[in-house]
Structure formats: structure tokens, C-alpha cells
Amino acid sequence: MTVRVIVLNWNGRAWLERCLAALRAQRRQADEVVLVDNASSDDSVAWVRAHHPWVQVLALDRNLGFAEGNNRGAHGATTDALVFLNNDTDADPDWLERLVAAADADASRALVTSRIVYWDRPDVIDSAGDGYLRCGGAFKRLHGQSSDRAADSQEVFGACGAAFLIRRAWWERLGGFDASFFMVYEDVDLSYRARLTGGRVWYAADAIVRHGGSASLGRVSALSVECGQRNLEAVWLVNTPTPLLWRSVLPHLAYTAAAAFAYARMGRLGAWWRGKRSVLQRWRALRARRAEVQATRTVDPEVLWAQMTGDWVAVKRAEKAFDFGPAPVVDIRETI
């Protein structure tokens, strides 16, 4: 299996040395490495061209966000698979080898996601793939828990966008990331759409990446909150089959109210409201997109329902207990 690794960058010069050094040290080298720069104002582009001439650099003239930036990096690829990797990462030497091996082991695996641990605390999980709640929201599996608990490879609902592989045939079939998302939830949307048409998502526990992400949602920017709350609704409204949509309406309203309360306490209620308001403003476009996506569905809704998680209160309570605990991990740097 041939692979193109795509690293998206925005003012991430401080992260790139370690990220690219780890890619260069892979036991299984990528066939192509493309760095997409989202119009950085630091010296990222010049530095990569000077110190890593083996990396193809695509310098964009404006910041297109995570979704469309990565789409540009995937454009024109002829490799069997695409691998997306955040710039604030440090991959183990056998990471790519393990990721590819997991895909090669079963042709039904459309996406393969990594075991993502914290940069300075590799014994703590950031994400072991994504889960999806029956109330219409996503979460990081085993977030904040001991890395030992994530040692078993298995099928999961979705792939975390920080470090995952997708077969190019599936990428093209799905049309890549939805560019309207800009950032946040684009990986959830891609995984959900793959599942609707029979694609499986596999968690490769032995493909390990350290990630410089923050453990505290209190450090999330207003833009991240706005995009996240808008895109959360888009994923739920567009991708959820009608029987499941009706079944999840009341839990979704409770989930939405809880989020409003939480963001109000963070001083981000305005960003939360802008995200929700934009959904109403885009209602016709979302209905058209829903018709398009649902027309491709081949999977029984009950199969999807069985793959979702029911108790969102327990999931979010555990998540927040870690995120707002006394020992935050690393302040996140924007990676778009």
C-alpha cells in the first residue's frame, strides 16, 4: 500500500521540527509527504524548504481551515491511501508501519485511526478513536484515561483527525472533508458518512502518536466553540437516518441545553449562540445536503444505532472531570 502523508500547518514552526523529524525516522517511509501551509505569518514555509527538501510544500495564499486545507493536500494523490497528521505531533518510529498494516489486514477498513497520547504525558490517552452519542454529539474514546486501557485494537465509530489513514478510493467516494466545516467535527462527519455506506473504522492501538493538544476546553478559542457547535448540528442533521433522528430529538435538546450552560460558565455563550444561529441561517443548504447524503446510505439504521453510545451524561462527566482537573496537559496551538 502506497501512502501520502499530509501535514497541515498554520504558524506552527515551533512544532514542525519534531513532527517532521519523527516522520523522517519512520521505519516504513511514506511514499510522499505534503505540508500544506495555511498562509502562515511565521517562517514555517521557508524553514521547511530549507531544512526538509524531501517534503513537498503547498503554500496557500489564505487560511482555508482544517477541512479545505487538508482537501488541497489530498488533491491529485495517486497513492493507495492518504494519511492525515497534525503538525503538533510526534509519531513513534513504527507508527506509519502499524497504521498501514492495520489497513492491509482487512480491505473493509475504510479508515484506520491511531492511539493518540499526550505530548508530555504518554501514559494518558487523548483519543483512542472517536465515539458518537445517540443524542447527536461526538467524543474522544478513553479521553484522559490510562494508555494501558487503550491497548486493544478494535472497530470504533470514527477516526480522530489528528492522525488517521483513509483509503484513497473511500476518500474520493466520500468527496473528502466538507469544506464548509472549516474546523472541528470534519473528521466526525467524514467517519459518519463512511459508516452510512458500509465503511468500517478501525482503531490501531499499536500506531502511537504523541499530541500537543490541550486537556482543557477552557482554553478553546471562541472560533473553535462557534465552529464546533455549528458543525455538531450539521453532522447530526445531515447524516442521521430519519428513524434515528426522531428517536434522538429529546436527548439532543437536553445535550444542547447542557452545552449552553457549560459554555456560559466559560464565558463562551456568545460563540455557542453564533454557532447555533448559523445552522438556522443555513437550513436550506443543510436540507439539500441531507438529501444528498441519505441517498447514499446502504446500512440499516439499527446497525448504526448499535454502534453509538447511549449514556452521554456519564461520558461528558468523565471527560470534564479530566479536562478541568488540577493537572492540565499542554496548551494547544492552533493547527489550521
N, C-alpha and C positions, 0 to 999 in steps of 0.2 A: 504494500500500500504506500503510495507516494503522498506526501503531505506538504501543504503550505502553512506556515505559522504566521499569524497576523498579530502584530503588537500595536495597539492604539496608544497614542501619546498626545498629551496636552500639557505643556510646561512641566514635563516630568524628567528633566535632565538628571535630577538627584537620584531617581530610581533606576535609570537606564543602564548604568554601568553594571550593576549587579544582575539585572534582568537579562541583558544580552550576554554577559559572561556565562550565566547559567545555561543559556541556550547553546552557546558555543561549546560548552563542556558536556553536552548530551552524548550519551553512548550511541544513541541512534540519532544521527543528524537529520534535521529537516531538509527536504529537497529544495525548499525555498523559504526565506524569511523576509517578510514585508513589514516595515514600520510605517504606519500611517500617522502623519503628524497633523493634528487639528489646528493648524495656524498658531503654533506656539510663539510666545514672545521671548522665550529664553533661547539658549543656543543649542537646543536639542538636535535640530537638523544638521547643523554644521558639525557638531561633535560626533554624531553617529557616522556621517560621511567620512570624517577624518580618521576615526578610531575603529570603525567596523565596516569596512568597504564590502564585506560579504553580505551585508544587509541591504535589500532594496528599499529605498526611501521614497515614499509617496507624500510629498509636501502639499497639503491642501491650502487654499488661499483664505479659507474661513473655517470656523469651528462648526462642523456638521453634526456634532454629538456622537454618542457611542454607537447608535444604531447605524446611521448612514456612513459614519466614518469607517466602521468595520465592513459595511457593504462595499465601499470603494476598495478596501484592501482585498476583498474576495473577488472583485471583478476581473475577469479574464483568466482565472485559475484553470489549469488543466490537470491538476493533481487529483488523486482519488479522494482525498479528504482535506478539509480545512480545519485548522486548529486556532482557536482564539485565546489570546493570553494577555492579561492586563500588564501594564508596564511596571506596576508596583508589586512584582512577584519575584520569587527566587525558586526555580524549579529544581527538584532533585535530579541528579545525573541520569537516572533511568526513567524519569517522568514520561518523556515522549515515547520511549520504547514500550512502556507499560500501557499507555493510552492506546497506541496503535495495536498492540497485542490484544487488548480487550475488544476492539472493533473487529479485528481479523477473526476472533474466536467465534463470532456469530453474526451472520450477514443481516439479521433482523434488527441489530442495534444501530439505530439511525444516529444517535448521539451518545457520546461517552464523556462523562464528567469526572473531575479529579477530586481527590481528598485535599481540601484546602485548609491549611492550618495558619495560625497567626505567625507573623514575621518574627517576633521576639519571644513567642510562647508556642513552640511547635507541638507542645503536648495538649494544646487546646484547639478544638475544631472551630473554624469559621463557617465552613459549609461542607457537607457530605452529600452534595446534590440538593436539589430543591424539592420541597413538598408543595402540594396545593390543597387548600382548605375547602371544604364543602360550602362554606359561607362565601367563597369568592375572593380569596387572597392567597398569597404565596408566603413561604417561609423557608429558611435555611435549615436543612436537616441536621440535627445534633449540634446546633449552634451553641457554642460556649461549653460544650461537654468535653470530657477527656477524649483525646485522639484514639485511645485504645478501644473506645466504644464504636469507632467507625472502621474497624479492621476488616469487616466482611463486605466483599463486593456483592452488589445486588441491583435489581431493577428499581428505579426511582421514578418519580413523576417528571422531574425536569432537571436540566443541566444548569449549573451556575456559570454565568457569562465570563467570570474571571479566568477560567481555564477549562476549556472543553473542546472536544472534537466532534465534527459533524461530517458525514459522508457528503461529498460534493453533489452527488445525484439528489440527495434529500435537500440540500441547501437550495439547489436550483428548482426543485419541485415546490418548495415552500416559498420561494421568492425572497429568501434571506430575511434579515430583520425588517420589521415595519419601521420605516424611516420616520413616520410621524411621532414615534415614541421619544425620539431624541436621546433620552437616557432613562434608565430604571424600568424594569419589567420587560424589556425587549427579549431577554433570554427566557422568561416565563412564557411569553407569547409564542416564541418560536417552538419551545418544547410542547406546549399545549396543542399547537397546530399540527405538529408531527404526530402526537398521540391520536388526534382525531382521525388521521388517515392511516393508522396502524403502525407508526414508527415507535420503536421502543427506546427508552433512555436507560443507559447502564452506568452505574457508579463503580469506577475502578479504584478500589481502596488503596492499591499499591502505586498509583500515579499521584505523587505527593508534591504539592506546591505551597510554599510559604507566601502569605499575602499580607501586605501592609495596610489592611483595612482597619477602620476604627471599630471598636466594640461598643461605641456609644452613639445611639441615634440622636442624642442631644447635640452632637457635632455635625449632624446632617444639615446641609445648606437649605435655604428656602427654595431654591430651584429644584433640589432633589425631592423635597416634600411635594412641591407642586406637580412635578412630572410623575412622581410615584403614585400620587392619589388620582391623577388623571388616567394614567396607564393601567392602574389596578382595575378601574371601572371598564376600560376598553377591553382588557383581557376577559373579564367576566361576561360582559355583554355580548361581545363578538364571538367568543369561542365556545361558550357553554351551550350544549344542546337544549332545546326548549323544555323538555321534561325536567331537566336538572335545574334550569334557570328558575322555573316556578317553584321548585322544591327548596331552593336556596334563598328566596327573596327575603323572608323574615330574618333568618340568621345574618344575611348580608346587611340588612338595615341595622341590626344590633352591632355588628362588626364596625360599620361605618360610624355609628354614634360613639363607640368606644375609641375609635381613632381620632375623632374630632376632640374628644375630651383630653386624650393624651397629647395631641399637638397643641391644644390650647395651653396646657401646662408648660410646654416647651417654648411658648411664645411664637408658635408657627401656625396659629389658626388661620391667619390670612392666606398663607400659602396653601393650606389644606382646602380652603374655600375656593381659591382660584383654580385649583386642580379639578374640583367637582363642577364648578361653573363651566369650565371649558368642555366638559362632557356634554352638558346640555346644549352648548353652542355648536357642538359637532354631531348632534343627534342624527341628522340625516346621513351624514357620511358614515357614521358607525352602523346604522341600519343597512346601508348598502354593503359595507364591508362584512357584516354578519351574514348576509345572504350569500355572498361570495364564498366565505369560509365554510359555512354549514353545507353548502352544495358539495364540498369535497369530502365530507365525513363518511367514513366507512365502518366506524367502530360503534358498537352498541352503547348507548348512554350508560347503561347499568355497569358495563365494564369500566368505564371512566369513573363512575361514582365509587366503585370499589377501590380504585387507586387513589382516591382523595382521603384526606384526614378530617375527621368529624369534630373533635373537641378543640375548637380554636381558642377557647379561653385558657386551657391548660398549656397549649403551645405558646401563646403570647405571654402568659405569665412567666414561663420558664425563660423565654427569650429576654424579657425585660429585666428579670432578676439578674441576669448576666450583664446585659448592656448597661444597666445603671448601678452595677455593683461598685464596690470600693476600689477595684483594681482595673481600670480601663487599659486597653491594649495600646495600639498605636494610632495617633491621629491620622485620619485618612487624608490623602491628597487626591484631588480630582483627577480622574484618569481619562477624561474625554478631551 
